[in-house]
Amino acid sequence: MMTNSQEQNRVWLLDTLEYLENFAQRDEDYPGERGYESKAIAYQHAVVRDGRYRVVFLGAFNVGKSTALNAFLGGAYLPMDIEECTSRLTFIERGDSLKILLSLDTAASRHEIEALERALASLPVTVESNDNPLEISILCQDENPDSMRRSLEPLITVLADEAYPHLASLREKTESLTLCLPEEALKDDLVFIDTPGVHSISETRQKITYDIIEHCHLVIAFIDSAFVGNIHDLNFIKRIITCRDRRVFFVLNKADKLDNDEIDPRATFGPAGQLVETFRRNDIPDHSDIFFLSGYRALSALELDQKRLSLEEALDDNKLMLPTAVWERLDQSENPEEDLSAFLMGQSRFPLLKERLMDYLVNENKSNAVFTRAARFIHERASDYLISITNLLALARNPEKFNELKENRDLLNIQMDTIRSEVDTILERYAIQFHGGQQDEVFGPGYASHLRSQLSEGLIDSEIIQPMLDWLRKKGQLKMIRQGNFLPLAAQLEHEIDIYVTGVVKKLRSVIENNEKRTSEEVSRQISRARELRAALSEPERLVKAAWDAAQSEEQKTFGADGSELTGFSGGSVASIMPALGNAIGVGLGGFVGTLRGWIARFAWSEERWIKKMTPVLQQQTRQLLIGEEADEKENAESEETTSPSVQTLLLDYSNRRGIAFEEAIRQELEHVMETVQRECDALLSREMEIRRKQESVIERLKPKESKLQGIKERAESMLDEDLVAGS
């Protein structure tokens, strides 16, 4: 979690952004366009305010995720029995009171709310319908974990379908739940996410894979220590590691059932060694952290400390499997509850996992980039506002400069036209890289051409079809496929396609980002020139020097540093393409299994002939899914079935929208800066008489603002320097 220093920085960032927003909205000495500036600051404020760590817990049903989560939370807030496995996405975060928020996809009826009230009537809870019709809250009045756990039983457990059938329609409408806990153990910048078992319905699995994991900081994957190497888990694990580029901690849970000599976190023998060997055989990177855990022992230890579990109840619990030596020590102990708690916590190995998780979140996941970007934003804004205040102060102290500024206004306009012309030339070169073409010595193949070269039939055959055929020829594979009603084959094909498409997307993004970076750097130099013009408004002689220097510099780099990075112009306005691709792949494979079941499965061929017959089906299905087959256009047009767009079509659309968004953002930022220069010049001249008349009062009004903005600029600089040192 956040260190004290990080928390102080976060508070300062939020306070400073609020000050800058008020300055831009209301201060009489702000010369810029208030709406544009307020929107930019409000967005940055929201990013810092929501800069929380998201940790996702994954695993099969009954693997112990909820029990381990309860240990992290410090109490039994979540249902844990085998028949009470989580069946909904559950978000857990810090709140002012103990409550459950149900997020619905359709508004609940009065009948459904009354049914929920009846189901929870015996508990000290209050059901509230908020102003938002898609949200219901359950407030636990006694702040007791037991109240929350029992309130969740009718809503998220597998048992609920049988025990609470009258709440079935409300459960169907429930997309997810958010648990708000006023626990000190749960910091306000942390969100835990408990998930259904990875063998849940496909829609839920897709949401976890393509949405939740996409935006998390860390995945904790739970594996039953007695069943390491389950093939279904491995397929899922391989996807989240190789295709989503997310750090994963593997937790071998229920380690209390292992002998001591089987516990080896270095993964050289025992279940951990078996897991690493299984990773190696299945081409899964094995650099992830591996932990042994007994979540049940950890939670029991915590409940003993909190007096929610008595010593007698713990001693009667056969699940804890206490050795005889422990019983003997407890008989001699002056404080048996404390000693038993210490023993269970040590045996659980929970402190090792918790310490490593916290260390990773604070020091390794680089979420401090949120603070760094905010500090850079504040530094730029404070510098800009400082220029305006400094200009006003300089002219108030020496009003005769107004005459020179009037004389040089035409020169200022000429220089701004030159900057616009330079940016037009830069964007023409960008358009060549974007759309393809050649101008003078500049040549670009274009994003579309690059993409088509990566999705060629030859590459598809070598990178997807051939690995699939190799996989099919493994001993016993075809038998397993038939027994699984061809679903394992579709899953493996989806996996191979996912890996391939992820590689294509990475290469496409690399091409796009390199082009955007080069263009951004060139445009930044021009924007830096415009900012230099602003800084020179109170010293008109500098405008003349700037014009002369520009004429002498062929590369137009005279005006100081390269300017700020245009980090906002990296296609941020275009949503991530990965969820859409994941859905397209899933939908595209829908008919594949049906084809195999209805055709190939009817024949009792030899395995090699079976593979030979299936190869063209694999090729056709995969090519159609990825690039669309021109030969099949007529057939597809005559088909009554609706088909999803090919991956190539989706990526072409994405690259086109991203290119357009980038160019529009460049022009918008440039015009904003240029208009600010022009507006500030006009505003200074329009205030000439006022400043001459109220010279002393103007100086007294502006000096505190100059001091405040200078202090903000220096503090932001200090934060950026600290980050640079930490990252070196």
C-alpha positions in Angstrom: 0.0 0.0 0.0 1.0 3.6 0.0 3.9 4.7 2.2 3.5 7.9 4.3 5.4 9.8 1.7 3.2 8.5 -1.1 0.0 9.4 0.8 1.4 12.9 1.4 2.1 13.3 -2.3 -1.4 12.1 -3.1 -3.0 14.6 -0.7 -0.9 17.4 -2.1 -1.7 16.5 -5.7 -5.5 16.5 -5.0 -5.3 19.8 -3.1 -3.2 21.4 -5.7 -5.4 20.3 -8.6 -8.4 21.7 -6.7 -6.5 25.1 -6.4 -5.6 25.1 -10.0 -9.1 24.3 -11.1 -10.5 27.2 -9.0 -7.8 29.5 -10.4 -8.8 28.5 -14.0 -12.5 28.8 -13.4 -12.8 32.0 -11.3 -9.6 34.0 -11.0 -9.8 37.4 -12.7 -6.1 37.2 -13.7 -6.5 33.9 -15.6 -6.4 34.8 -19.4 -7.1 31.4 -21.0 -10.2 29.5 -22.1 -11.8 28.5 -18.9 -13.9 25.6 -20.1 -11.0 23.8 -21.8 -8.7 24.2 -18.9 -11.3 23.2 -16.2 -12.1 20.0 -18.1 -8.4 19.0 -18.3 -7.8 19.6 -14.6 -11.0 17.8 -13.6 -10.0 14.7 -15.5 -6.5 14.7 -13.9 -8.1 15.2 -10.5 -10.4 12.2 -11.1 -7.4 10.0 -12.2 -5.5 10.8 -9.0 -8.5 10.4 -6.8 -9.3 6.9 -8.2 -5.6 5.8 -8.3 -6.2 2.6 -6.5 -4.5 -0.8 -6.7 -6.7 -3.6 -8.0 -5.9 -7.2 -7.0 -7.9 -10.1 -8.7 -8.3 -13.5 -7.0 -8.7 -16.3 -9.5 -9.1 -20.1 -9.2 -11.4 -23.1 -9.5 -14.4 -23.6 -7.4 -13.7 -24.5 -3.8 -10.0 -23.7 -4.0 -10.1 -21.4 -1.1 -10.1 -17.9 -2.6 -12.8 -16.5 -0.4 -11.2 -17.9 2.8 -7.8 -16.3 1.9 -9.6 -13.1 1.1 -11.3 -13.1 4.5 -7.8 -13.5 6.0 -6.7 -10.4 4.2 -9.8 -8.6 5.3 -9.4 -9.6 8.9 -12.7 -11.4 9.3 -15.2 -13.9 7.8 -17.0 -11.4 5.6 -17.4 -13.8 2.6 -19.2 -17.2 2.5 -16.7 -20.0 2.5 -18.4 -23.4 2.7 -18.2 -25.7 -0.3 -21.8 -25.2 -1.2 -21.3 -21.4 -0.8 -18.7 -20.7 -3.5 -18.8 -17.2 -5.0 -20.9 -17.1 -8.2 -20.7 -13.3 -8.9 -17.9 -10.8 -9.4 -17.4 -9.2 -6.0 -15.5 -6.0 -5.5 -14.2 -5.2 -1.9 -13.1 -1.7 -1.0 -12.8 0.6 2.0 -16.0 2.4 3.0 -17.4 4.6 5.8 -19.8 1.8 6.9 -20.3 -1.9 6.5 -22.6 -2.4 3.5 -23.2 -4.3 0.3 -24.0 -2.5 -3.0 -25.7 -4.5 -5.8 -25.1 -3.3 -9.3 -27.9 -4.4 -11.6 -28.3 -4.5 -15.3 -32.0 -3.9 -15.0 -33.9 -2.0 -12.3 -35.3 -4.2 -9.6 -39.1 -4.4 -9.2 -40.8 -3.6 -5.9 -41.6 -7.3 -5.6 -37.9 -8.2 -5.9 -36.9 -5.7 -3.2 -39.6 -6.9 -0.9 -38.4 -10.5 -1.4 -34.9 -9.5 -0.5 -36.1 -7.8 2.6 -38.0 -10.9 3.7 -34.9 -13.1 3.1 -32.8 -10.9 5.3 -35.5 -10.1 7.9 -33.7 -12.1 10.7 -30.5 -10.1 10.3 -29.6 -6.6 11.6 -29.5 -5.1 8.2 -31.4 -2.5 6.2 -32.3 -2.8 2.5 -32.3 0.6 0.7 -33.2 1.5 -2.8 -31.1 4.5 -3.9 -31.8 7.2 -6.3 -30.0 5.1 -8.9 -32.5 2.5 -10.0 -29.7 0.1 -11.0 -28.3 0.0 -7.4 -29.5 -1.6 -4.1 -27.6 -1.2 -0.8 -27.7 -3.5 2.2 -26.5 -1.7 5.3 -25.1 -3.9 8.1 -26.1 -2.0 11.3 -24.0 -3.9 13.8 -20.7 -3.7 11.8 -20.3 -7.4 12.3 -18.6 -9.6 9.5 -21.2 -12.3 10.3 -24.0 -10.0 9.2 -22.4 -9.3 5.8 -21.5 -13.0 5.3 -25.1 -14.1 6.0 -26.5 -11.3 3.8 -24.4 -12.5 0.9 -25.6 -16.1 1.1 -28.8 -15.5 -0.8 -27.1 -13.4 -3.4 -23.7 -14.9 -4.5 -23.5 -18.5 -3.5 -24.2 -21.6 -5.5 -26.5 -22.8 -2.7 -28.7 -19.8 -3.2 -30.5 -21.2 -6.3 -31.9 -24.0 -4.2 -32.3 -22.3 -0.8 -33.6 -18.9 -2.1 -35.5 -19.6 -5.3 -37.7 -16.5 -4.8 -34.6 -14.3 -5.3 -33.6 -15.9 -8.6 -34.8 -13.0 -10.8 -32.8 -10.5 -8.6 -29.7 -12.6 -8.8 -30.1 -12.7 -12.6 -30.2 -9.0 -12.7 -27.1 -8.6 -10.5 -24.0 -7.9 -12.5 -21.6 -7.5 -9.6 -21.4 -6.6 -5.9 -19.3 -4.1 -4.1 -18.6 -4.7 -0.4 -17.6 -1.6 1.6 -15.6 -2.4 4.8 -14.6 0.1 7.5 -11.6 -2.1 8.3 -8.2 -0.6 9.0 -6.7 -3.7 7.3 -8.2 -2.6 4.0 -6.5 0.6 2.9 -8.5 3.1 0.9 -6.3 2.8 -2.2 -6.9 -1.0 -2.5 -9.6 -3.0 -4.2 -9.8 -6.8 -3.9 -11.9 -8.6 -6.6 -13.2 -12.1 -5.8 -14.3 -14.0 -8.9 -16.4 -17.1 -9.7 -14.5 -20.3 -10.4 -12.7 -20.3 -13.7 -15.0 -23.1 -15.0 -18.0 -20.8 -14.7 -20.2 -19.9 -17.6 -18.4 -18.5 -20.6 -19.8 -15.0 -20.4 -18.5 -14.6 -16.9 -15.1 -16.1 -17.8 -14.9 -13.6 -20.8 -15.7 -10.7 -18.5 -12.9 -11.7 -16.1 -10.4 -12.4 -18.8 -11.0 -9.4 -21.1 -12.2 -6.7 -18.7 -11.2 -7.3 -15.1 -7.7 -8.6 -15.7 -7.1 -6.0 -18.4 -7.3 -3.2 -15.8 -5.8 -4.8 -12.7 -2.4 -4.5 -11.1 -1.9 -8.0 -9.9 -3.5 -11.5 -10.4 -3.4 -14.0 -7.5 -4.1 -17.4 -9.0 -5.1 -20.1 -6.5 -4.4 -23.8 -7.1 -5.3 -26.6 -4.8 -2.0 -28.0 -3.6 -3.4 -31.5 -4.0 -4.3 -31.0 -7.6 -1.4 -29.1 -9.2 -1.4 -29.3 -13.0 -5.1 -29.5 -13.7 -5.2 -28.9 -17.4 -8.3 -26.6 -17.4 -6.6 -24.3 -14.9 -3.4 -24.3 -17.0 -5.2 -23.3 -20.2 -6.7 -20.4 -18.3 -3.4 -19.5 -16.6 -1.5 -19.6 -19.9 -3.9 -17.1 -21.4 -3.6 -14.6 -18.6 0.2 -14.8 -18.5 1.1 -14.9 -22.1 -1.7 -12.9 -23.6 -2.5 -10.2 -21.0 1.0 -9.4 -19.8 -0.1 -9.3 -16.2 2.0 -10.3 -13.2 0.7 -13.4 -11.5 1.2 -14.7 -7.9 0.5 -18.5 -7.7 -0.8 -19.6 -4.4 -0.8 -23.4 -3.6 -3.6 -23.3 -1.1 -4.7 -25.9 1.5 -1.0 -26.4 2.3 -2.0 -27.7 5.8 -2.8 -31.0 4.0 0.8 -31.3 2.8 3.8 -32.9 4.7 6.5 -30.4 5.7 9.0 -31.9 3.2 6.5 -31.2 0.3 6.6 -27.4 1.0 9.3 -25.8 -1.2 8.7 -22.2 -2.3 11.9 -22.4 -4.4 10.0 -24.9 -6.6 12.7 -27.5 -6.9 10.5 -30.4 -5.7 7.1 -31.2 -4.3 3.9 -29.5 -5.7 5.7 -26.3 -6.5 8.3 -28.2 -8.5 5.5 -30.0 -10.2 3.8 -26.7 -11.0 7.0 -25.3 -12.6 7.5 -28.5 -14.6 3.9 -28.3 -15.8 4.5 -24.7 -16.8 7.6 -25.8 -18.7 5.8 -28.6 -20.6 3.0 -26.2 -21.5 5.3 -23.3 -22.5 4.1 -21.0 -19.7 6.7 -18.5 -18.3 7.7 -19.7 -14.9 9.1 -16.5 -13.4 6.0 -15.8 -11.3 6.1 -15.9 -7.5 4.9 -19.2 -5.9 3.5 -19.3 -2.4 2.2 -22.0 -0.1 -0.8 -21.0 2.0 -3.4 -22.3 4.5 -6.0 -19.6 4.3 -8.2 -21.5 6.8 -5.5 -21.5 9.5 -4.7 -17.8 8.9 -8.4 -16.8 9.3 -8.7 -19.0 12.4 -5.7 -17.3 13.9 -7.2 -13.8 13.2 -10.6 -14.8 14.7 -8.9 -16.1 17.8 -7.2 -12.7 18.2 -10.5 -10.9 17.7 -12.3 -13.2 20.2 -14.7 -14.2 17.4 -13.5 -17.8 17.7 -13.1 -19.3 21.2 -10.2 -21.6 22.2 -12.7 -24.5 22.7 -14.2 -24.0 19.2 -10.7 -24.0 17.7 -9.6 -27.1 19.5 -12.8 -28.9 18.4 -12.2 -28.0 14.8 -10.9 -31.1 13.0 -10.0 -29.0 9.9 -7.1 -27.4 11.9 -5.5 -30.8 12.4 -3.5 -29.8 15.5 -0.5 -32.0 16.3 -0.3 -33.7 19.6 2.8 -31.6 20.5 0.7 -28.4 20.1 -2.0 -29.8 22.4 0.6 -30.5 25.1 2.1 -27.0 24.8 -1.3 -25.4 25.1 -2.0 -27.4 28.3 1.1 -25.8 29.8 0.5 -22.3 28.4 -0.4 -19.2 30.4 -2.2 -17.7 27.4 -3.3 -20.6 25.2 -5.4 -18.5 22.8 -2.5 -16.3 22.0 -0.1 -19.2 21.6 -2.5 -21.1 19.4 -3.1 -18.0 17.2 0.7 -17.6 16.8 1.1 -21.2 15.9 -1.7 -21.2 13.3 -0.6 -18.0 11.7 3.0 -19.2 11.4 1.8 -22.5 9.9 -0.5 -20.7 7.5 2.5 -18.9 5.8 0.0 -16.1 5.3 2.4 -13.3 6.6 4.8 -14.1 3.8 2.2 -13.8 1.1 0.8 -10.6 2.6 4.2 -8.9 3.0 5.2 -9.9 -0.6 1.9 -8.6 -2.0 2.2 -5.2 -0.2 5.8 -4.9 -1.3 4.9 -5.6 -4.9 2.1 -3.1 -5.0 4.2 -0.3 -3.5 7.6 -0.9 -5.1 7.2 -2.9 -8.3 4.0 -2.4 -10.1 4.8 1.2 -11.1 1.4 2.5 -10.3 3.2 5.6 -9.1 3.1 6.6 -12.8 -0.3 8.0 -11.9 1.4 10.4 -9.5 4.2 11.2 -11.9 1.8 12.1 -14.7 -0.2 14.3 -12.3 3.0 16.0 -11.1 4.1 16.7 -14.6 0.6 18.0 -15.5 0.7 20.3 -12.5 4.2 21.5 -13.3 3.1 22.5 -16.8 -0.1 24.2 -15.7 1.6 26.1 -12.9 4.3 27.2 -15.3 1.7 28.4 -17.8 -0.3 30.3 -15.1 3.0 31.7 -13.7 3.8 33.1 -17.1 0.5 35.0 -17.2 1.0 36.4 -13.7 4.6 37.3 -14.3 3.7 39.1 -17.5 1.1 41.2 -15.7 3.5 41.9 -12.8 6.3 43.0 -15.2 4.0 45.4 -17.1 2.6 46.7 -13.8 6.1 47.5 -12.6 7.1 49.1 -15.9 4.0 50.3 -17.9 6.1 51.8 -20.6 6.6 48.2 -22.0 3.0 48.4 -23.3 4.1 50.7 -26.1 6.7 48.1 -27.3 4.2 45.3 -27.1 1.8 47.2 -29.4 4.6 47.7 -31.9 5.5 44.0 -31.9 2.0 42.5 -32.1 2.2 42.0 -35.9 5.6 40.2 -35.5 3.9 37.9 -32.9 1.2 37.0 -35.4 3.7 36.3 -38.1 5.6 33.9 -35.8 2.4 32.1 -34.8 1.6 31.6 -38.5 5.0 30.1 -39.0 4.5 27.7 -36.1 1.1 26.6 -37.6 2.8 26.0 -41.0 5.5 23.9 -39.3 2.9 21.7 -37.6 1.0 21.3 -40.9 4.2 19.9 -42.4 4.8 17.6 -39.5 1.2 16.3 -39.7 1.6 15.7 -43.5 4.5 13.4 -42.7 2.4 11.7 -40.0 -0.4 11.2 -42.5 2.0 9.4 -44.8 3.0 7.0 -42.0 -0.7 6.6 -41.1 -2.3 6.1 -44.5 0.8 5.1 -46.5 2.4 6.9 -49.4 5.5 8.9 -50.3 6.4 12.6 -50.3 9.9 13.8 -51.1 12.2 11.4 -49.1 9.5 10.4 -46.7 7.9 6.9 -47.2 5.4 5.0 -45.1 3.7 1.7 -45.8 0.6 2.7 -43.7 -1.0 1.0 -40.8 -3.3 -1.1 -43.0 -0.5 -2.5 -45.1 1.5 -3.3 -42.0 -1.4 -5.1 -40.5 -2.2 -7.2 -43.6 1.4 -8.3 -43.8 1.1 -9.6 -40.2 -2.2 -11.4 -41.0 -1.1 -13.2 -44.1 -2.2 -16.8 -44.9 1.4 -18.0 -44.7 1.9 -16.7 -41.2 -1.5 -18.0 -40.1 -0.6 -21.4 -41.3 2.9 -21.5 -39.7 1.9 -19.7 -36.4 -1.5 -21.3 -35.7 -2.4 -24.2 -38.0 0.9 -26.0 -37.6 1.0 -25.8 -33.8 -2.6 -27.0 -33.7 -1.6 -30.0 -35.9 1.3 -30.8 -33.6 -1.0 -30.5 -30.6 -3.5 -32.9 -32.3 -0.9 -35.5 -32.9 0.0 -35.8 -29.2 -0.8 -39.3 -27.8 -4.4 -39.6 -26.7 -5.3 -36.1 -27.8 -8.0 -37.0 -30.3 -9.6 -39.4 -27.9 -9.7 -36.6 -25.3 -11.2 -34.2 -27.9 -14.0 -36.6 -28.8 -14.8 -37.3 -25.2 -15.0 -33.6 -24.5 -17.5 -33.2 -27.4 -14.9 -31.2 -29.3 -14.8 -28.3 -26.8 -11.1 -28.9 -25.9 -10.2 -28.5 -29.6 -12.1 -25.2 -29.8 -10.5 -24.0 -26.6 -7.0 -24.8 -27.9 -7.7 -23.1 -31.2 -9.0 -20.1 -29.4 -5.8 -20.1 -27.2 -3.5 -20.3 -30.2 -5.4 -17.5 -32.0 -5.3 -15.4 -28.9 -1.5 -15.7 -28.6 -1.1 -14.9 -32.3 -3.5 -12.0 -32.3 -1.9 -10.5 -29.2 1.5 -10.5 -30.9 0.0 -8.8 -34.0 -1.6 -6.2 -31.8 1.6 -5.6 -30.0 3.5 -5.1 -33.3 0.8 -2.8 -34.6 0.8 -0.7 -31.4 4.6 -0.5 -31.6 4.4 0.9 -35.1 1.6 3.3 -34.1 3.3 4.4 -30.9 6.7 5.0 -32.5 5.0 7.2 -35.2 3.0 9.1 -32.6 6.1 9.5 -30.4 8.1 11.0 -33.2 5.3 13.3 -34.3 4.6 14.3 -30.7 8.3 15.3 -30.1 8.3 17.4 -33.3 5.0 19.1 -32.4 6.2 19.6 -28.8 9.1 21.7 -30.1 6.7 24.0 -31.9 4.4 24.2 -28.9 7.5 25.1 -26.9 8.1 28.0 -29.3 4.5 29.2 -28.7 5.0 29.1 -25.0 8.3 31.0 -25.3 6.3 33.7 -27.2 3.9 33.9 -24.2 6.9 34.3 -21.8 8.2 37.1 -24.0 5.0 39.2 -24.0 6.2 41.4 -21.1 9.7 41.8 -22.7 8.9 42.7 -26.3 12.6 42.9 -27.2 12.7 39.1 -26.8 10.1 38.8 -29.5 12.5 40.4 -32.0 15.3 38.1 -30.9 13.0 35.0 -31.1 12.1 35.9 -34.7 15.7 36.4 -35.7 16.8 33.1 -34.1 14.0 31.2 -35.8 15.1 32.5 -39.2 18.7 31.3 -38.5 17.7 27.8 -37.2 16.9 25.4 -40.0 15.6 22.8 -37.5 13.6 25.3 -35.5 15.1 24.1 -32.2 16.3 27.4 -30.8 13.5 27.9 -28.3 14.7 25.9 -25.3 13.8 22.3 -24.5 11.8 20.1 -26.7 8.7 20.9 -24.7 6.5 18.6 -22.8 5.7 15.2 -24.0 2.2 15.0 -25.6 1.3 12.0 -23.5 -2.4 12.6 -24.0 -2.0 12.0 -27.8 -1.4 8.2 -27.7 -4.8 7.2 -28.8 -6.3 7.6 -25.4 -9.7 8.6 -26.7 -9.9 5.2 -28.5 -11.0 2.3 -26.2 -8.8 -0.7 -25.8 -9.2 -3.2 -28.7 -8.5 -6.3 -26.7 -11.9 -6.9 -25.2 -13.6 -6.5 -28.6 -11.1 -8.9 -30.2 -11.6 -11.5 -27.4 -15.4 -11.4 -28.0 -14.9 -11.6 -31.8 -12.7 -14.7 -31.4 -15.2 -16.4 -29.0 -18.1 -15.7 -31.3 -16.2 -16.6 -34.4 -15.4 -20.1 -33.1 -19.0 -20.7 -32.2 -19.8 -22.5 -35.4 -16.5 -24.5 -35.5 -17.5 -27.0 -32.9 -20.9 -27.5 -34.6 -19.2 -28.2 -37.9 -17.0 -30.9 -36.4 -19.8 -32.5 -34.4 -22.1 -32.6 -37.5 -19.6 -33.8 -40.0 -16.2 -35.2 -39.0 -17.5 -37.0 -35.9 -19.7 -39.3 -38.0 -16.7 -41.1 -39.5 -14.5 -43.7 -37.9 -11.3 -42.7 -39.6 -7.7 -43.4 -38.4 -6.2 -40.6 -36.4 -4.0 -39.4 -39.2 -6.8 -39.4 -41.7 -9.0 -37.7 -39.2 -6.4 -34.9 -38.8 -5.9 -34.7 -42.6 -9.6 -34.2 -43.1 -9.8 -31.6 -40.4 -6.9 -29.5 -41.6 -8.8 -27.6 -44.3 -11.6 -27.0 -41.8 -9.1 -25.5 -39.4 -7.5 -23.4 -42.1 -10.8 -22.1 -43.4 -12.2 -21.3 -40.0 -9.1 -19.6 -38.8 -8.6 -17.5 -41.9 -12.2 -16.5 -42.0 -12.0 -15.5 -38.4 -8.8 -13.5 -38.7 -8.9 -12.0 -42.2 -12.2 -13.0 -43.9 -12.0 -15.1 -47.0 -12.7 -13.3 -50.2 -13.7 -16.6 -51.8 -16.4 -17.1 -49.2 -17.9 -13.6 -49.6 -20.7 -14.8 -51.8 -21.4 -17.8 -49.6 -21.5 -15.6 -46.5 -23.8 -13.1 -48.2 -26.2 -15.8 -49.0 -26.1 -17.2 -45.5 -28.8 -16.2 -43.1 -26.4 -16.3 -40.2 -24.9 -13.1 -38.9 -21.2 -13.2 -38.6 -19.0 -11.0 -36.5 -16.4 -8.8 -38.3 -13.0 -10.4 -38.8 -10.1 -9.5 -36.5 -8.4 -7.7 -39.4 -11.5 -5.5 -39.9 -11.6 -4.7 -36.2 -7.9 -3.8 -36.1 -8.2 -1.7 -39.3 -11.1 0.2 -37.7 -9.1 0.6 -34.5 -6.0 1.9 -36.2 -8.0 4.3 -38.3 -9.9 5.7 -35.3 -6.7 6.0 -33.3 -4.9 7.8 -36.1 -7.8 10.3 -36.5 -8.0 10.9 -32.8 -4.3 11.5 -32.5 -4.3 14.1 -35.3 -7.3 15.8 -33.9 -5.7 16.0 -30.4 -2.5 17.4 -31.9 -4.4 20.2 -33.7 -6.6 20.9 -30.7 -3.7 21.3 -28.3 -1.8 23.5 -30.8 -4.8 25.7 -31.3 -5.4 25.9 -27.6 -1.8 27.1 -27.0 -1.9 29.6 -29.9 -5.2 31.0 -28.9 -3.9 31.4 -25.4 -0.9 33.4 -26.7 -3.2 35.6 -28.8 -5.8 36.0 -26.0 -3.1 36.9 -23.5 -1.5 39.5 -25.7 -4.9 41.1 -26.4 -5.9 40.9 -22.7 -2.7 42.6 -21.6 -3.2 45.4 -24.1 -6.8 45.8 -23.1 -5.9 46.2 -19.4 -3.2 48.8 -20.1 -5.2 51.8 -18.7 -6.4 49.8 -15.6 -2.8 48.7 -14.8 -1.4 52.2 -15.3 -4.1 53.7 -13.0 -4.0 50.9 -10.3 -0.4 50.1 -10.6 0.4 49.6 -6.8 -2.8 47.6 -6.0 -2.3 45.3 -9.0 1.2 44.5 -7.9 0.0 43.7 -4.4 -2.8 41.5 -5.7 -0.5 39.6 -8.0 2.5 39.0 -5.8 0.9 36.3 -3.6 -0.4 34.5 -6.7 3.1 34.5 -8.2 4.5 33.1 -4.9 1.9 30.4 -4.7 2.3 29.2 -8.3 6.1 29.3 -8.0 5.8 27.1 -4.9 3.5 24.6 -6.7 5.9 24.5 -9.6 8.9 23.8 -7.4 7.1 21.1 -5.4 6.0 19.4 -8.6 9.6 19.5 -9.9 10.8 17.9 -6.6 8.3 15.1 -7.0 9.5 14.5 -10.6 13.1 14.5 -9.5 12.3 12.0 -6.8 10.6 9.7 -9.3 13.6 10.0 -11.6 16.0 9.0 -8.9 13.8 6.1 -7.7 13.5 4.7 -11.3 17.3 4.9 -12.0 
